[in-house]
Amino acid sequence: MWSRDGIRWGLFSLPEADVRALPPLESATVVELGAGSAFFAAALARAGARPIAIDLSEDQLATAARCQAVHGLRFPLIQADAHAVPLRDGCADLVVSEHGASVWCDPQVWVAEAARILKPGGWLVFLVNSVLSTLCVPDEGPALPALQRSSDQLGRMVFDGVEYHPSHSEWIAVLRDNSFAVEALHELRAPAGASTQDFYEIAEVEWASRWPVEDLWVARLGG
Ligand SMILES: C[S@@+](CC[C@H](N)C(=O)[O-])C[C@H]1O[C@@H](n2cnc3c(N)ncnc32)[C@H](O)[C@@H]1O
C-alpha cells in the first residue's frame, strides 16, 4: 500500500483524481485518525500535505515507521486514542479517516475531536462501509444480495469487535451537531473491469459493481 501511486480510495483503489473528495493539499496540515500503517498519510505527504498519523496500536505505528524508513518519507506518528486527540485546538486544515476512527470510534466523540482540532473552515473527509453493505453482510463473510438485518441494528455493532455504522441520517445529525456542513457523500462502487479485491471482506466485486460498497463523506467546519 505504501508503494501505490497517488491518492486512492477504498477497496477498489479509486483514484482521487476521479473521486475528487479532498480539498487542496499543498502545505495543508492533515491529521489522520486511526491511520494504521499510515499508507494513506504517506500518499497525502507525497501530494504536498503535512500529515500527522494517529493510531492506538503500537504495532501498526511500528509498521508505519518501518515503511517510512524504506520509502524515505518522514512525518509524525503519534500513538493515541482518537477519542482524545493529543493535539491543540484549531491546528489542522484537514482531518481524514480511512476505515480508521471512522469505523472503530464512537462518532459522538471522534467527530467532536475532529471539530476541535480543525481550523474554522477546515475539512473532514472520512471513508466507511456503506450503510447498504452493513445491512447486507451476514454475521460472517461478505455482503449478500439481500438484506440481512434491520435498520434498527445500525449504530454500535458487534462483529469481531465493536464497530460503529450509523445510518446516513445519524451521520448528518452528528456532523451538524459539531458545526459541520455536509459537502458531499460519494458512494463508491467497483469500477467497470474490476476483477477482485483482497483488502477487506466487505463485499465481492459482483456485489460492489451493483451497489455502493463504501461511503466517503466530505464535510466542512463552519466558521
Ligand atoms: C482497519 S485499520 C484502518 C487504518 C488504515 N487505513 C490501514 O488500512 O492501515 C483501523 C485502525 O484504527 C485503529 N484504531 C482503532 N481504534 C482506535 C482508536 N480508538 N484510536 C485510534 N486508532 C484506533 C486501529 O489500531 C487500526 O490501525
The ligand as a Tripos MOL2 file, in Angstrom:
@<TRIPOS>MOLECULE
LIG
   27    29     1     0     0
SMALL
NO_CHARGES

@<TRIPOS>ATOM
      1 C1         -8.7830   -1.1940    9.6360 C.3       1 LIG1
      2 S1         -7.4620   -0.1510   10.1790 S.3       1 LIG1
      3 C2         -7.5180    1.1370    9.0010 C.3       1 LIG1
      4 C3         -6.3120    2.0010    9.0360 C.3       1 LIG1
      5 C4         -5.5580    2.2080    7.7510 C.3       1 LIG1
      6 N1         -6.3450    2.8360    6.7400 N.3       1 LIG1
      7 C5         -4.9810    0.8910    7.2860 C.2       1 LIG1
      8 O1         -5.6280    0.2170    6.4830 O.co2     1 LIG1
      9 O2         -3.8910    0.5200    7.7640 O.co2     1 LIG1
     10 C6         -8.1930    0.5810   11.6400 C.3       1 LIG1
     11 C7         -7.1890    1.2770   12.5010 C.3       1 LIG1
     12 O3         -7.8860    2.0110   13.5130 O.3       1 LIG1
     13 C8         -7.1080    1.9630   14.6790 C.3       1 LIG1
     14 N2         -7.9210    2.3040   15.8450 N.ar      1 LIG1
     15 C9         -8.9420    1.5780   16.3860 C.ar      1 LIG1
     16 N3         -9.4510    2.2160   17.4440 N.ar      1 LIG1
     17 C10        -8.7530    3.3730   17.5790 C.ar      1 LIG1
     18 C11        -8.8110    4.4670   18.4900 C.ar      1 LIG1
     19 N4         -9.7090    4.4750   19.4890 N.pl3     1 LIG1
     20 N5         -7.9520    5.4780   18.3440 N.ar      1 LIG1
     21 C12        -7.0300    5.4630   17.3420 C.ar      1 LIG1
     22 N6         -6.9290    4.4620   16.4410 N.ar      1 LIG1
     23 C13        -7.7750    3.4330   16.5700 C.ar      1 LIG1
     24 C14        -6.5680    0.5370   14.7100 C.3       1 LIG1
     25 O4         -5.4290    0.4140   15.5540 O.3       1 LIG1
     26 C15        -6.2430    0.3160   13.2390 C.3       1 LIG1
     27 O5         -4.9130    0.6380   12.9350 O.3       1 LIG1
@<TRIPOS>BOND
     1     1     2 1
     2     2     3 1
     3     2    10 1
     4     3     4 1
     5     4     5 1
     6     5     6 1
     7     5     7 1
     8     7     8 2
     9     7     9 1
    10    10    11 1
    11    11    12 1
    12    11    26 1
    13    12    13 1
    14    13    14 1
    15    13    24 1
    16    14    15 ar
    17    14    23 ar
    18    15    16 ar
    19    16    17 ar
    20    17    18 ar
    21    17    23 ar
    22    18    19 1
    23    18    20 ar
    24    20    21 ar
    25    21    22 ar
    26    22    23 ar
    27    24    25 1
    28    24    26 1
    29    26    27 1
@<TRIPOS>SUBSTRUCTURE
     1 LIG1         1 GROUP 0 **** ****
